[in-house]
């Protein structure tokens, strides 16, 4: 009886959530403007970058373009479907960093480049478009870690 009950609950949950997703038009993607990699004076394609959101805006930056590590940062406005370059990350070029947001601030730290690994941490003020150094991450040097926030606290793990 216990196995039947577990299977029934599993089946019910899957049917309910599958139906809900389908009814809401799941699997429909709408293309938005690219960051502009193909335009003159635009950022190169990248891997190993970071991203976070504040309010209804998305922010992406840093990373590796296949030749160089980067420190540029960009804001995406989904209402205007527009990318705007913001102040360069002040911690230098790097890839494999972590990022998260708390309130109206973004936080970026750790990572690596050809000179080594980092444990520094930076706060980005989205209203002032400025970076401020914060206390170093006490967990040591990290690359390809995971960062997130819950209840106004930031967390970093793995890496």
N, C-alpha and C positions, 0 to 999 in steps of 0.2 A: 504494500500500500504506500509506503514511504517513497519508493522509486516512482510510482505512478504520480503521486502528488508533486514531486519535484519536476518531473517531465511536464506535467500539466501547467505548472506555474511558468516554467521556461517557455513553453509553447504560447501561452497566453501573452506573456510580456513581448515576445517576438512578434506576434500577430498585431498587437496593439501599436507597438512602435513602428513596425514596418508600414502599417496602414496609415499612421499619422504622417510619417515622412513622405509617403507617396501622395497623400492628399494635399500636402503643402507644396508639392511640386519639387520634390527632391531631384537631384541630379541635373539641375538646370544651372548653368554657369553663364554669366554675362561678362564679356570681355570689357575691361576698362583700359585706360591709357597706360602704355608701357612707361617705364622710367625714362625711356628715350635713348637707349643705348646706341641707336643707329643714327642719331642726329649729331651734327657738329657740336663740339664743346660739351658733349653730354657724358655722363659717367659710363665706364666700361661695364660689361657684364661681370658678375662676381659670384664667388662661392664663399662659404665660411663667414658670411655677414651676420648681423644681428638685426632684430626688429622688436618694437614695442608699440603700444597704442596709448594715447592720452586723449580722453574725450572721444570725439568722432574722427580723430586723425591718426594715421599710421606713420611710423618713423622707421626708416631702414638706413643702414650704413655699414661702414667698415668692410672687411672681407679681403678676398684675393682675386685678382683679375687674370690669373694665369702667369703673370710676370711680376707684378708688384702687389704688396699689401697696401690697403687703402685706409683713409681716415675721413672720407667725406660722409655727409649725412643728408638725408632727404625726407621731406614730409609729404604725405599723400592726403589730399582732401577728397573724400569720396563724393561729396555733394557737387563740387566743381569738376571732379575727375581730373585733378591737376596735381603734378609733382612740383615741389619747390625746394631748391637747395637751401640748406640751413648751415649754421656755423659748423666748421669742421670739428671733429672730435679732438679734444686737446691732449688726449693721452697718447697720441701718435698712431702710426699705422699698425694694423693687426688683423688677424683672422681668428676664428675659433673662440671668440669672446662670448659673454653672456649679457643678457639685457632683460629688464622688466620695468614696469612702471608702478608708481605709488602716487596717487592723487594726480597733480598736474606736472609731475616730474618723471623723467626717464632716468634709468640707472644703467650704466655700462661698465664692465670691468673684466678682468682676467684676459685670457687669450695668449697669442704668441705672434712673433714675426721672425725674420732671419736673425735677429739679435737675441732671441730667447723668449722665455715665458714671462707673464705678468701676473701680479696679484693686486694691482692698483684698482681703484674704483672711482667712478665719476658720476656726477649728477647733472642732468640736462634740464634746464629751466625752459619749458616750451614757450612761455610768455615772453621772456627776455631774450631767448635764443642764445643762451650762454651755458658754458660748461664750468663746473666747479669740482676740484679734486676733493674726495672724501677719504675716510680712513681706508687703508688697505684691507683687502679681504684676508681674514685671519686663518683661513683654511689652507694657505700656501699657494704655490704656483699652480695654475690650472689652465688647460686648454680643452675645448670641446665639452665644457661642463653644461649644466642645465640651470637656468635661473627662472624664477617665477615669484609672484607676490600673492599673499593672502592676508586679509585684514590689516592692511597698512604695514606689513613686514615683508622684507625680501628674503628669499632663500636661494642658496646655490648648493648644488650637489653634483656628484659624479665627476667626470672629467679626467 
